[in-house]
Amino acid sequence: MLRNFSNFMLFALLAAVVTGTGNLQAKDTPNGAPGSPARIAQEARHELIMLPYYGVFDNLEFRVDGSTLTLLGEVTRPTLKSDAARVVKGIEGVQTVNNQIKVLPLSPMDDQIRLAVYRAVYRQPVLSQYALRAVPTIHIIVENGHVTLEGAVARQADKNIAGIKANGVFGVFSVTNNLQVD
């Protein structure tokens, strides 16, 4: 039984690495010549996913405009903001990096809310499947007690459940549910 569970977890982790995360978004999609906007988007997505401290409480997005790559989103660590700019700066065809990533303020209360929302959302049997990836697809952004859910889910019902569970956490002032339904 333990061996089957271990095999399942290994398979889930491998699947997560292969599929990546649905949260990193770009206007252009992969497959293109080196230096093309499509190739820049593909490489930027890969580089940002591979950042060691990128997690469920961070949201990274980007936009490619010719040879300019604009970084967007929110992070809990200032080093993640600078690391994101550093890794995409080396991509072939990127001449300018416009780093508009917002560093969330330090707050013990927000940290407690993050953890409580994480537990409320990912302990739901229907939503636990989204936690099995290297970077879970439902990202929880908390700023001054206001929660924003970012990322992607498979069904509208999953989006609704995540919003309801996040809204039920003590200390949350408001919930903005920006989850995309794939």
C-alpha positions as CSV (number, residue, x, y, z in Angstrom):
1,M,0.0,0.0,0.0
2,L,2.8,2.4,0.9
3,R,4.6,1.5,-2.3
4,N,1.5,2.3,-4.4
5,F,1.1,5.7,-2.6
6,S,4.8,6.5,-3.2
7,N,4.4,5.6,-6.9
8,F,1.3,7.8,-7.1
9,M,3.1,10.8,-5.5
10,L,6.1,10.3,-7.8
11,F,3.8,10.2,-10.8
12,A,2.0,13.3,-9.6
13,L,5.2,15.2,-9.1
14,L,6.5,14.2,-12.5
15,A,3.2,15.2,-14.1
16,A,3.5,18.6,-12.3
17,V,7.0,19.2,-13.7
18,V,5.9,18.3,-17.2
19,T,2.7,20.4,-17.2
20,G,4.2,23.3,-15.3
21,T,1.8,25.8,-13.8
22,G,-1.3,27.5,-15.3
23,N,-0.7,30.7,-13.5
24,L,2.2,32.1,-15.5
25,Q,0.5,33.9,-18.4
26,A,1.7,35.6,-21.5
27,K,0.0,37.0,-24.5
28,D,2.2,35.0,-26.9
29,T,2.5,31.2,-26.7
30,P,5.4,28.9,-27.3
31,N,7.1,27.7,-30.6
32,G,8.9,30.3,-32.6
33,A,12.3,31.3,-33.8
34,P,15.0,32.3,-31.3
35,G,14.4,35.9,-30.2
36,S,10.8,35.9,-31.4
37,P,8.0,37.0,-29.0
38,A,6.7,33.5,-28.9
39,R,10.1,32.0,-28.0
40,I,10.7,34.8,-25.4
41,A,7.3,33.9,-23.8
42,Q,8.2,30.2,-23.7
43,E,11.6,30.8,-22.1
44,A,10.3,33.4,-19.7
45,R,7.6,31.1,-18.5
46,H,10.2,28.3,-17.9
47,E,12.7,30.6,-16.2
48,L,10.1,32.0,-13.8
49,I,8.6,28.6,-12.9
50,M,12.1,27.4,-12.0
51,L,12.8,30.2,-9.5
52,P,13.5,28.4,-6.2
53,Y,11.4,30.5,-3.9
54,Y,8.4,31.0,-6.3
55,G,5.4,29.5,-4.5
56,V,1.7,29.4,-3.8
57,F,1.7,32.9,-2.1
58,D,3.3,34.6,-5.1
59,N,1.8,35.5,-8.4
60,L,4.1,36.1,-11.4
61,E,2.8,37.2,-14.8
62,F,4.5,38.7,-17.8
63,R,3.8,40.5,-21.1
64,V,6.0,40.4,-24.2
65,D,6.0,43.6,-26.4
66,G,8.7,43.0,-29.1
67,S,12.0,42.9,-27.3
68,T,10.6,44.3,-24.1
69,L,9.5,41.9,-21.4
70,T,7.2,43.4,-18.6
71,L,7.1,41.5,-15.3
72,L,3.8,41.8,-13.4
73,G,2.3,40.3,-10.2
74,E,2.9,40.2,-6.5
75,V,5.5,38.4,-4.4
76,T,6.1,38.0,-0.7
77,R,10.0,38.3,-0.9
78,P,11.9,41.2,-2.4
79,T,14.6,38.8,-3.6
80,L,12.0,37.0,-5.7
81,K,11.3,40.3,-7.6
82,S,15.0,40.8,-8.3
83,D,15.6,37.2,-9.2
84,A,12.7,37.2,-11.7
85,A,14.2,40.2,-13.4
86,R,17.7,38.7,-13.4
87,V,16.7,35.4,-15.0
88,V,14.6,36.8,-17.8
89,K,17.2,39.5,-18.6
90,G,19.4,36.7,-20.1
91,I,16.8,35.4,-22.6
92,E,17.8,35.8,-26.2
93,G,15.9,38.6,-27.8
94,V,15.1,40.4,-24.5
95,Q,16.6,43.9,-24.6
96,T,14.6,45.6,-21.9
97,V,13.0,44.2,-18.7
98,N,10.3,46.4,-17.1
99,N,9.9,45.0,-13.6
100,Q,6.5,46.0,-12.2
101,I,6.3,43.2,-9.7
102,K,4.8,44.4,-6.4
103,V,6.4,43.3,-3.1
104,L,3.7,42.7,-0.6
105,P,4.2,44.4,2.8
106,L,5.4,42.3,5.8
107,S,2.5,41.5,8.1
108,P,2.1,38.7,10.7
109,M,-1.7,39.0,10.3
110,D,-1.4,38.5,6.5
111,D,0.9,35.5,7.1
112,Q,-1.8,34.0,9.3
113,I,-4.5,34.6,6.7
114,R,-2.3,33.1,3.9
115,L,-1.9,29.9,5.9
116,A,-5.6,29.8,6.9
117,V,-6.8,30.4,3.3
118,Y,-4.3,27.8,2.0
119,R,-5.7,25.2,4.5
120,A,-9.3,26.1,3.8
121,V,-8.9,25.9,0.0
122,Y,-6.5,22.9,-0.4
123,R,-8.1,20.7,2.3
124,Q,-11.2,20.5,0.1
125,P,-11.2,17.1,-1.6
126,V,-12.3,18.7,-4.9
127,L,-9.5,21.3,-4.8
128,S,-6.7,19.1,-3.4
129,Q,-5.8,18.0,-6.9
130,Y,-4.5,21.5,-7.6
131,A,-1.9,21.2,-4.8
132,L,-0.2,18.1,-6.3
133,R,1.9,20.2,-8.7
134,A,5.4,21.6,-8.1
135,V,3.8,25.0,-8.0
136,P,0.0,24.8,-7.1
137,T,-2.2,26.4,-9.7
138,I,-4.3,28.3,-7.2
139,H,-2.2,31.2,-5.9
140,I,-3.2,33.0,-2.7
141,I,-2.3,36.7,-2.6
142,V,-3.0,38.5,0.7
143,E,-2.5,42.2,1.2
144,N,-3.7,44.0,4.3
145,G,-6.4,41.3,4.9
146,H,-7.7,41.4,1.3
147,V,-7.3,38.1,-0.6
148,T,-6.9,37.6,-4.3
149,L,-7.1,34.2,-5.8
150,E,-5.0,33.9,-9.0
151,G,-4.3,31.0,-11.3
152,A,-6.3,28.3,-13.1
153,V,-8.8,25.6,-12.3
154,A,-10.6,23.0,-14.5
155,R,-14.2,23.8,-13.7
156,Q,-16.4,26.7,-12.7
157,A,-17.5,24.8,-9.6
158,D,-13.9,24.6,-8.4
159,K,-13.5,28.4,-8.9
160,N,-16.7,29.0,-6.8
161,I,-15.7,26.6,-4.0
162,A,-12.2,28.2,-3.7
163,G,-13.8,31.7,-3.5
164,I,-16.4,30.5,-0.8
165,K,-13.7,28.8,1.3
166,A,-11.4,31.8,1.1
167,N,-14.2,34.1,2.1
168,G,-15.0,32.0,5.1
169,V,-11.6,32.5,6.7
170,F,-11.5,34.6,9.9
171,G,-9.8,38.0,9.4
172,V,-10.4,38.2,5.6
173,F,-11.9,41.5,4.6
174,S,-12.6,40.7,1.0
175,V,-11.9,38.1,-1.7
176,T,-11.3,38.8,-5.3
177,N,-11.6,35.6,-7.3
178,N,-9.5,35.9,-10.5
179,L,-9.2,32.2,-11.1
180,Q,-9.4,31.3,-14.8
181,V,-11.5,28.3,-15.9
182,D,-9.6,26.2,-18.5
